Amino acid sequence: MSAVGRAYALPAVYQERGDSMAESTTKHGLSRRSFIKGAAAFTAAGALTGCSAQTGTLSETGEDGAGEQVPETQIFAGTCRAACMQGCLMNVHVRDGRVVRTTARDLPDPRYTRICSKGLTLPFRMYGTERLQYPMKRIGERGEGKFERISWDEAISTIAEKWQGYIDEFGPASLVKMTCGGNLGALPFSWTTLASIVGMTSIGTDFDAAHTSAISPMLGAGDMFRQQNENADLLNSKTIVSWGFNPAISHVQTMHFINEAREKGARHIVIDPVFGPTMNFADWYIPVRAGTDAVLAMSTLGVVVENNWHDTEFLKAHTEAPFLVKEDGALLRMSDLGVEPQQGDPNPTTGEPTIIDPCVVWDEKTQGAVAYTDATDPRLLDVPAVNGMAVKTEWEITLESIREYDPETAAGITGVSADDIRELARVYGEEGPVNTYNIYGFNHYFNAHQAYRAIDTLGFATGNIGKPGAATGSGNGEPYGMYNMVGIAAPKNSEGVLCANGSPVSPPISMLLDVLESGEYLGQPYPLKSVVMATLNPLTTNTDRNYTIQWLNKFEFIIVADIVMTETAKYADILLPVAHWFEVTEAHWQSTNLPFVLWQDKVADPLYESKSDVEIVRLIAEGLGHSDFPLLKNEEEFQKVLFDSEMLRQYGVTLDRLKEEKAVRHWTPDDSELIAYKDLKFATPSGRISFYRETPYKMYDVGQEVDAVRERSLAWDPPKEAWIDSEARKKFPFHCISERQRHRTHSQWQEVGYMCELYPHPVCKINPADATELGVQEGDVVKIFNDRGYAVVNALIHAGVPRKTITVSRGYEEDEFIEGHFANLTMKDYDNISRNQVFLDCAVGIERIGEGE
């Protein structure tokens, strides 16, 4: 079946009632090629039904109404709270109570004043034909999309009755809360409050997590919320390396800072397997073989050290590089030298005294082993035996771990020439300050934590951290520690008593089906019966869609709270309509681009019967007999708790000030630019950057085996499926990379007609030589498949895609594919370190099945 003009059949219950949700009979209404050929004719004929119902609400004035009085325009502050994390502040223009357009709103620092096409089209989401208008209950099969309208009273009483029954029989942990990044504002945190009050199990989506498993042991999990300096500091960099980072698509508001830095003379290097839009703004593009980033970083580091380009003084003063390690793999501590450990301050979590037993270094000045805090000039290499114990430094062990990846060997693995590896090392050694900016490009492989660890080690070893123009690591990270998250997760009742009943157990998504089928987790009874999902759409965004359907159907009772109808919403037993972002007052501080917390004015009352997350949570809590939590009274009271933070007060950030000014700097207490780790103090036990791990840092522990020796230092293992010589590639010879879309944030904006005119359906991009071998021409219909499932899409010939690799559009829903679904192809498995979905570690076959239209 062709995707061109595919109808989106709304449930008959909508049509029978004559409700406005039946105004649209097609989801997108046309294909990319048909739009290019005849958009004007289609528009004249009214064929753009996905847009027509929306554009009527946005008309400025009648064409023949020259003499009409133009209604007064009111301007409100608004924010785009999508998970692109760019955090655009905007003006929301309102006439006669209707939003007519959005424009960029000035920020206190005008360098950050920007808006993109998604922010400009937010009114179309507000007035979209796929908005959920009222509570509904399922009357067909799950996934069929047949629902019947019910009242809020019936919806809440149904939920309360079901949930109370599960609580009485199986305990409150049998109820599951799932949320993600569909709204990065403050109000969705109320679902965490509900989980705590009721005692629910919270299960995360396990997205983008390999970075955490790599960097937390290196830098510690303390107050610093991001590795990157703020984006304006990019103009102080001499070299910017976008490594696993595609800002022209995924971080468009970061891209302009990179371009402005280039105008000042900075060199922009892009390292990526696929030639994409960001490469148009690169001074040097390095095409690396997918899943081999760790090898490239380790080889580059080896050349750096060979040429003495590493920052020796930084390594001695601010890292654990000189720390000594015994032959058994344990760090040498003063207690090994007969010094009795001391008791320190109580651990804030356990209340137990901390034990002070400092690690040991070899001090050149005293020519002896001393506590690292007492050393004047610690040695990095060739330390003699200490009290008869053979020892090595962390730095020596690091160098041993990279020795096998000389440039020639690495070239055979990575596809990057030995000369280019040496030139990249020279850049790190001589063309600083260097900002190595990565996000999640290599996060979604089985070996992702190894890549992050190696790349970060390269940056730290060259001293590129803690100073203007120099930073290493992820630009994503939100300042949770500045806000009163404890007050949200452990709310107080009307008597001031803390409530922290949430279950500490959180099974990984990859094991959820097993838990649901067995009723056990880690050998203990753990029945799960009902789930409420908000701000996420796992059927589109998770790996292994067939597996997701299986675990969804194992829940006895599913509640979905959302703004629009999604393919996950079609599996709900109860659907709850959530207010649009413009219909609430909400603080927005989860932005990685902006050093500001932003304010959303309420520009209009919630349309139809939709309600804010806070109000929905309050109604459910009250239905279960929990009516004594003041923070759930309304949006204002909830956000007062969030802003009740000593750090915010020190920074002069208050809720009242934010409501008045609409944007307040919160990353720094003054107007200075944020330089991450400017004080060079780190949240590790030693206060230094750590290169070595005595024990593996596992994000989850279900008894999986881990090679503890291999995890001590840098290493590389091939990706599970993406590697050219993997077992999977012998059967399915192509590596499949999901491609983020410029016009969507994950699956959001799928209902916006203007966007769909330009990008109406997913495509597969394939190298010209591979296309020739397969007999595929531009626009042909191809089937992509493996043992997990398949997807049928149109093909685009693209010379920027490597041989034996394809890219497939990500973020599209089932009815936007000709057949199948991209998420059918990906695997649910995790590696043994990171609790992390591996979207890109995927082997597929591909075949031509027909001509394009």
TAUR-V867311 format. One record per residue. RES is the residue in one small letter. PHI is phi in whole degrees, -180 to 180 (* if undefined). Layout:
RES&PHI  RES&PHI
This chain:
m&*  s&-77  a&-79  v&-69  g&66  r&-60  a&-82  y&-105  a&-80  l&-74  p&-56  a&-60  v&-63  y&-65  q&-69  e&-62  r&-85  g&69  d&-75  s&-68  m&-67  a&-95  e&-67  s&-108  t&-110  t&-140  k&-79  h&-124  g&86  l&-165  s&-97  r&-60  r&-68  s&-68  f&-66  i&-63  k&-73  g&-151  a&-62  a&-62  a&-65  f&-62  t&-63  a&-61  a&-86  g&76  a&-78  l&-84  t&-65  g&-64  c&-106  s&-62  a&-68  q&-93  t&-64  g&-63  t&-82  l&-111  s&-63  e&-73  t&-151  g&-68  e&-62  d&-102  g&-105  a&-60  g&-94  e&-74  q&-79  v&-74  p&-60  e&-64  t&-99  q&-101  i&-114  f&-117  a&-84  g&-142  t&-136  c&-94  r&-108  a&-76  a&-82  c&-68  m&67  q&-86  g&66  c&-75  l&-92  m&-141  n&-90  v&-107  h&-92  v&-126  r&-130  d&51  g&78  r&-118  v&-73  v&-109  r&-172  t&-129  t&-141  a&-65  r&-108  d&-64  l&-100  p&-55  d&-109  p&-63  r&-63  y&-98  t&-75  r&-152  i&-153  c&-119  s&-62  k&-71  g&-66  l&-69  t&-103  l&-58  p&-57  f&-69  r&-73  m&-65  y&-106  g&-68  t&-75  e&-102  r&-66  l&-75  q&-104  y&-156  p&-61  m&-142  k&-121  r&-72  i&-124  g&-118  e&-76  r&-60  g&88  e&-77  g&82  k&-105  f&-135  e&-128  r&-68  i&-135  s&-84  w&-62  d&-59  e&-67  a&-62  i&-68  s&-66  t&-65  i&-61  a&-63  e&-65  k&-63  w&-65  q&-64  g&-64  y&-66  i&-61  d&-64  e&-91  f&-119  g&94  p&-65  a&-69  s&-74  l&-97  v&-118  k&-111  m&-127  t&-138  c&-150  g&-106  g&-67  n&-147  l&-91  g&-82  a&-81  l&-66  p&-63  f&-64  s&-64  w&-68  t&-67  t&-60  l&-60  a&-60  s&-71  i&-63  v&-83  g&97  m&-78  t&-89  s&-104  i&-119  g&-82  t&-91  d&59  f&-97  d&54  a&-102  a&-62  h&-58  t&-64  s&-67  a&-86  i&-89  s&-58  p&-70  m&-77  l&-112  g&86  a&-108  g&-100  d&-73  m&-70  f&-101  r&-153  q&-84  q&-86  n&-67  e&-67  n&-60  a&-61  d&-72  l&-56  l&-71  n&-95  s&-84  k&-89  t&-136  i&-120  v&-111  s&-86  w&-117  g&70  f&-146  n&-123  p&-64  a&-63  i&-109  s&-94  h&-135  v&-64  q&-82  t&-81  m&-60  h&-69  f&-66  i&-63  n&-66  e&-68  a&-64  r&-63  e&-63  k&-85  g&114  a&-69  r&-99  h&-109  i&-111  v&-118  i&-116  d&-164  p&-70  v&-116  f&-77  g&-131  p&-58  t&-63  m&-66  n&-65  f&-115  a&-102  d&-90  w&-151  y&-107  i&-113  p&-81  v&-102  r&-67  a&-56  g&83  t&-117  d&-59  a&-62  v&-65  l&-60  a&-67  m&-66  s&-65  t&-62  l&-62  g&-60  v&-69  v&-57  v&-67  e&-56  n&-101  n&58  w&-90  h&-77  d&-93  t&-61  e&-65  f&-65  l&-60  k&-70  a&-88  h&-127  t&-131  e&-89  a&-51  p&-84  f&-62  l&-93  v&-123  k&-79  e&-64  d&-82  g&94  a&-85  l&-68  l&-76  r&-120  m&-61  s&-65  d&-68  l&-103  g&91  v&-93  e&-69  p&-61  q&-110  q&-88  g&-110  d&-63  p&-63  n&-67  p&-64  t&-88  t&-93  g&82  e&-81  p&-63  t&-78  i&-106  i&-100  d&-141  p&-61  c&-72  v&-113  v&-128  w&-99  d&-94  e&-64  k&-66  t&-94  q&54  g&-156  a&-85  v&-138  a&-61  y&-58  t&-71  d&-104  a&-77  t&-96  d&-143  p&-69  r&-87  l&-98  l&-138  d&55  v&-84  p&-71  a&-59  v&-115  n&50  g&82  m&-100  a&-70  v&-138  k&-134  t&-85  e&-56  w&-67  e&-61  i&-66  t&-61  l&-66  e&-64  s&-70  i&-103  r&-60  e&-73  y&-105  d&-64  p&-56  e&-68  t&-65  a&-63  a&-60  g&-68  i&-89  t&-89  g&81  v&-93  s&-63  a&-61  d&-64  d&-68  i&-63  r&-66  e&-69  l&-63  a&-63  r&-63  v&-60  y&-64  g&-84  e&-125  e&-114  g&-91  p&-71  v&-111  n&-107  t&-95  y&-107  n&-128  i&-125  y&-125  g&-61  f&-109  n&-70  h&-101  y&-124  f&-61  n&-104  a&-61  h&-63  q&-67  a&-66  y&-58  r&-65  a&-70  i&-65  d&-66  t&-62  l&-59  g&-66  f&-68  a&-65  t&-96  g&74  n&-92  i&-162  g&81  k&-148  p&-56  g&81  a&-119  a&-158  t&-141  g&126  s&-73  g&-88  n&-94  g&157  e&-118  p&-80  y&-58  g&-64  m&-80  y&-106  n&-84  m&-68  v&-65  g&-66  i&-84  a&-79  a&-131  p&-69  k&-97  n&-83  s&-64  e&-97  g&82  v&-88  l&-70  c&-123  a&-136  n&-94  g&-57  s&-67  p&-77  v&-85  s&-147  p&-62  p&-66  i&-56  s&-64  m&-113  l&-63  l&-63  d&-60  v&-64  l&-65  e&-76  s&-91  g&72  e&-133  y&-142  l&55  g&80  q&-115  p&-58  y&-154  p&-73  l&-116  k&-122  s&-141  v&-135  v&-114  m&-122  a&-141  t&58  l&-156  n&-142  p&-63  l&-67  t&-97  t&-101  n&-80  t&-75  d&49  r&-60  n&-63  y&-66  t&-61  i&-62  q&-62  w&-73  l&-59  n&-72  k&-81  f&-73  e&-76  f&-147  i&-118  i&-119  v&-124  a&-111  d&-156  i&-83  v&-128  m&-76  t&-118  e&-70  t&-70  a&-59  k&-67  y&-96  a&-75  d&-89  i&-130  l&-109  l&-120  p&-81  v&-100  a&-63  h&-68  w&-57  f&-80  e&-102  v&-138  t&-97  e&-158  a&-82  h&-134  w&-127  q&-89  s&-122  t&-93  n&-91  l&-104  p&-86  f&-121  v&-92  l&-115  w&-124  q&-104  d&-72  k&-83  v&-91  a&-164  d&-66  p&-55  l&-70  y&59  e&-115  s&-71  k&-138  s&-71  d&-56  v&-63  e&-67  i&-63  v&-62  r&-60  l&-63  i&-66  a&-60  e&-65  g&-62  l&-95  g&91  h&-107  s&-111  d&-114  f&-120  p&-59  l&-66  l&-93  k&-61  n&-166  e&-62  e&-61  e&-65  f&-63  q&-77  k&-60  v&-66  l&-59  f&-88  d&-82  s&-136  e&-64  m&-63  l&-62  r&-64  q&-64  y&-87  g&75  v&-101  t&-129  l&-65  d&-64  r&-63  l&-63  k&-62  e&-80  e&-92  k&76  a&-150  v&-134  r&-65  h&-133  w&-79  t&-134  p&-76  d&-132  d&-91  s&-73  e&-76  l&-72  i&-113  a&-61  y&59  k&-58  d&-84  l&56  k&-110  f&-122  a&-89  t&-76  p&-56  s&-87  g&78  r&-125  i&-68  s&-104  f&-103  y&-125  r&-128  e&-65  t&-127  p&-62  y&-94  k&-103  m&-74  y&-149  d&-139  v&-120  g&87  q&-69  e&-80  v&-133  d&-78  a&-64  v&-67  r&-66  e&-79  r&-65  s&-138  l&-67  a&-160  w&-142  d&-121  p&-62  p&-57  k&-68  e&-118  a&-67  w&-64  i&-59  d&-102  s&-69  e&-60  a&-64  r&-71  k&-67  k&-96  f&-123  p&-78  f&-108  h&-88  c&-108  i&-111  s&-77  e&-117  r&-66  q&-101  r&-64  h&-98  r&-137  t&-113  h&56  s&-99  q&-77  w&76  q&-68  e&-100  v&-88  g&-60  y&-58  m&-63  c&-72  e&-62  l&-86  y&-134  p&-77  h&-155  p&-71  v&-136  c&-114  k&-99  i&-139  n&-64  p&-56  a&-66  d&-66  a&-62  t&-63  e&-61  l&-90  g&72  v&-97  q&-113  e&-52  g&89  d&-62  v&-89  v&-125  k&-110  i&-107  f&-153  n&-158  d&-70  r&-89  g&167  y&-155  a&-145  v&-115  v&-144  n&-87  a&-99  l&-120  i&-86  h&-143  a&-70  g&-80  v&-90  p&-64  r&-61  k&58  t&-137  i&-131  t&-117  v&-131  s&-58  r&-112  g&103  y&-92  e&-93  e&-56  d&-78  e&-98  f&-89  i&-61  e&-152  g&70  h&-164  f&-59  a&-67  n&-68  l&-86  t&-85  m&-101  k&-89  d&-66  y&-112  d&-76  n&-88  i&-115  s&-101  r&-87  n&-150  q&-75  v&-107  f&-60  l&-96  d&-89  c&-147  a&-106  v&-142  g&-105  i&-145  e&-145  r&-80  i&-124  g&175  e&-80  g&-77  e&-87
